[in-house]
Amino acid sequence: MIPSLFVLIVAAAIAWIEVPRLRRRKAVPELWSFSVLLVLAASAGIAQILHVPLPNPLDLIFYLFRPISDWLSL
């Protein structure tokens, strides 16, 4: 529980530093991108801490390119 709270505190500190800069520049698309990526990163970090089984991105790449590999090896 404590490590996940630490991840939330770090994410809040990062947002506290970066969001005012992005608002001053009126960078709305960058603010949205930053917010979505920060939430995804914090969620992945908390899931990792809680030992939730996360999918491996490399499995998706293998799944997508396996038919091409099979076709080329004929």
C-alpha positions in Angstrom: 0.0 0.0 0.0 2.8 2.4 0.9 4.7 2.0 -2.4 1.6 2.6 -4.4 0.9 5.8 -2.4 4.5 6.8 -3.2 3.8 6.4 -7.0 0.7 8.6 -6.6 2.7 11.3 -4.7 5.4 11.3 -7.4 2.9 11.5 -10.2 1.2 14.4 -8.4 4.5 16.2 -7.9 5.3 15.8 -11.6 1.9 17.2 -12.6 2.3 20.0 -10.1 5.5 21.1 -11.8 4.5 20.5 -15.5 0.9 21.5 -15.7 1.3 25.2 -14.9 4.0 25.5 -17.6 1.8 23.9 -20.2 -1.1 26.1 -19.2 1.0 29.3 -19.4 2.0 28.3 -23.0 -1.6 27.5 -23.7 -0.5 24.1 -25.0 -3.8 22.3 -24.8 -2.9 19.2 -27.0 0.4 18.7 -25.1 -1.4 19.1 -21.8 -3.9 16.3 -22.8 -1.1 14.1 -24.0 0.9 14.7 -20.9 -2.1 13.9 -18.7 -3.0 10.7 -20.5 0.6 9.4 -20.5 1.1 10.3 -16.8 -2.1 8.5 -15.8 -1.1 5.4 -17.9 2.4 5.4 -16.4 1.2 5.8 -12.8 -1.4 3.0 -13.4 1.2 0.7 -14.8 3.5 1.5 -11.9 0.8 0.7 -9.3 -0.2 -2.5 -11.2 3.5 -3.6 -11.1 3.7 -2.9 -7.4 0.6 -4.9 -6.7 1.9 -7.8 -8.8 -1.0 -7.6 -11.3 0.0 -9.7 -14.4 0.6 -7.2 -17.2 0.7 -8.2 -20.9 4.0 -8.1 -22.6 4.0 -5.7 -25.6 6.4 -8.0 -27.4 3.7 -10.7 -27.5 1.5 -8.3 -29.6 4.4 -7.7 -32.0 4.9 -11.5 -32.4 1.2 -12.0 -32.9 1.0 -9.4 -35.6 4.2 -10.4 -37.5 4.0 -14.2 -37.2 1.9 -14.6 -40.3 4.3 -12.5 -42.3 7.2 -14.5 -41.0 5.5 -17.8 -41.8 4.7 -16.6 -45.3 8.3 -15.5 -45.9 9.8 -18.8 -44.7 7.9 -20.8 -47.3 
